[in-house]
Amino acid sequence: MSSRQYAALPDPFAMHRGGVLRGARIAWESWGTLSPAKDNAILLFTGLSPSAHAAASAADPSPGWWDPILGPGLAIDTQRYFVIAVNSLGSCFGSTGPASTNPATGKTYRLDFPELAVEDIANGGYEVLRSLGIERAHTVIGPSLGGMVVLAFAAQHPGVARQLVSISGSIASSPFAIALRSLQREAILADPAWQAGQYAPDAPPRNGLRLARKLGTITYRSAGEWDQRFGRERIPGAPQEANSFAHEFQVESYLEAQAEKFVAAFDANCYLYLSRAMDRFELETLPTACVQRALVIGVTTDILFPIGDQRRIARALERSGAATELVEMPSIEGHDAFLVDIPRFSVAIRDFLRMSSSSP
Amino acid sequence: MSSRQYAALPDPFAMHRGGVLRGARIAWESWGTLSPAKDNAILLFTGLSPSAHAAASAADPSPGWWDPILGPGLAIDTQRYFVIAVNSLGSCFGSTGPASTNPATGKTYRLDFPELAVEDIANGGYEVLRSLGIERAHTVIGPSLGGMVVLAFAAQHPGVARQLVSISGSIASSPFAIALRSLQREAILADPAWQAGQYAPDAPPRNGLRLARKLGTITYRSAGEWDQRFGRERIPGAPQEANSFAHEFQVESYLEAQAEKFVAAFDANCYLYLSRAMDRFELETLPTACVQRALVIGVTTDILFPIGDQRRIARALERSGAATELVEMPSIEGHDAFLVDIPRFSVAIRDFLRMSSSSP
């Protein structure tokens, strides 16, 4: 059973860096009830890989990616807010992307998909609001890639969101993050199964995707967390031969499990487009008064979107005139802390949203 | 012209974790003059990939990997010390390794090479000392993998080195470092050209090695250094098409150049053996009085051999009774700082060696 809904994009839909999409759509899910005044909508963007299924619901009780944060009585309280999560344009969970059919040819887009920019993902979310007749969002929220998207949203549609929450995002990727993502893409390109993007759906570049995801997982966490969690524990019964290079440590087995899940679900070409969009994203300035209030959350152990990036976001928002709060979290879980360090993130997000409610 | 010399290992040479080598040898180079009392020898081990050519010499004026540290009047003063650098056992620059001929079969060892341990590399260096009639080394020094090797040396041959300098090493790799190395090996194993280790010398698994090296380079440096060095600078004339995933940023071009050099020089099977030896290395305790004095240098921005690893090394040395100095360097260059932050490393190493000379 699916709670997935779709919003048609304007046809044609102009892409930020050129080209258009025809007959494109955005998949979304929602929780809570839109108020008669349509003033309680929270628009949630995702990181690089999740779908719009951010939380379980009656229509789809399967686990969501942000279950402990999003629900009745939780930090993003669905008894109070109408929460809309969108699958990014360019992704492969219902929204149009490189794995979708190109209506002009009747074939899968693959590399014929126009260049994807972070701004296009923001515009996709904006069109979902429009399709629901929502003129202003109460708050836009996004972690990781989503933390970039909310900034692009504020820049493209000043005044459409009253508030903004950027979690572990960036206004311009650092060369370190670019290097890591470049290597992830190269692992896919180097897999003979990639076939210059023309792989069959049942024969994707599994090895390349697996390597890319493992590298992602390594950079999403922190050395300190893994010291506590895995140490040097071995996999029981792992081969010990001189010429075996099989997995031997528990941390390797964890990476493998994460990668297997990802390879089974994600399209390689979509990954390439989304990954490069992050590298090319660069937001010099934000328009004056694009949002009224902003919360920027960063994690001190994040090596991919380091705390310096968060300070830069906060400064840009302040310069735009937003009342900005920067929270530097000491969580041990690195970039992924928003998925794991629920107590700290709950408090920060709830406090920010509460303050807005008491002074509308 | 080469200044490379060779020391024959005892035949058979027993490996630390089982198996023997027949007719094996260690390649080494030296600078300076051995004193009549044979008490001024410094034994230098390397990181994972360098040869024994640590510095230029009359016999081989090509650049060495530690030219600014090793030479007349430099931190490791070759007017005072007889410096011996060894190519690690298991490597491919003259010492016996998986790319050498197995005398039992007349064919290249490849995966028939017995398991390599960090202790074997230490023992290889020890045999070079023996071959020169040197009973005691003045100091053993090693960075990175070499920083592990010197600890194994002290553990295997207590009292043979008076002093020890471990630079950015570890007494047991963290799960974060294991994860990264596991991924580097997997990139090689996943390259169809690897052919289960049976690749021809002129058709090595280039893509796999390239990915492995790029990941290495990323983790050898720091995000902060790359912010300063590359920022978001583009490669002039880089393609901008929607469906091109070619390199576009200067940092990508830097990684490519580093990887190309490596792929041209290093053997994939040797890489696998050395990499796994680092993962499996684990030194619980050091024998009492294995060395008299020790210098442990770590770099605060090192993500691969983090500063916590350095403190653990220092504690282990202190517990063994060595007069131990721990230097935590604020260098911005991460793990590779010993190759780049020459002023700080010169001062620390020179001061340590000077103090030993004034109080023999």
Interface residues (C-beta under 8 A of the other chain):
Chain A: R17 G18 G19 L111 D112 F113 P114 E115 L116 A172 S173 S174 P175 F176 A177 I178 A179 L180 S182 L183 R185 E186 A187 L189 A190 D191 P192 G197 N207 G208 R210 L211 K214 L215 I218 S222 A223 W226 D227 R229 F230 G231 R232 E241 A242 N243 F245 H247 E248 F249 Q250 V251 E252 L255 L272 R276 D279 R280 E282 I303 P306
Chain B: R17 G18 G19 L111 D112 F113 P114 E115 L116 A172 S173 S174 P175 F176 A177 I178 A179 L180 S182 L183 R185 E186 A187 L189 A190 D191 P192 G197 N207 G208 R210 L211 K214 L215 I218 S222 A223 W226 D227 R229 F230 G231 R232 E241 A242 N243 F245 H247 E248 F249 Q250 V251 E252 L255 L272 R276 D279 R280 E282 I303 P306
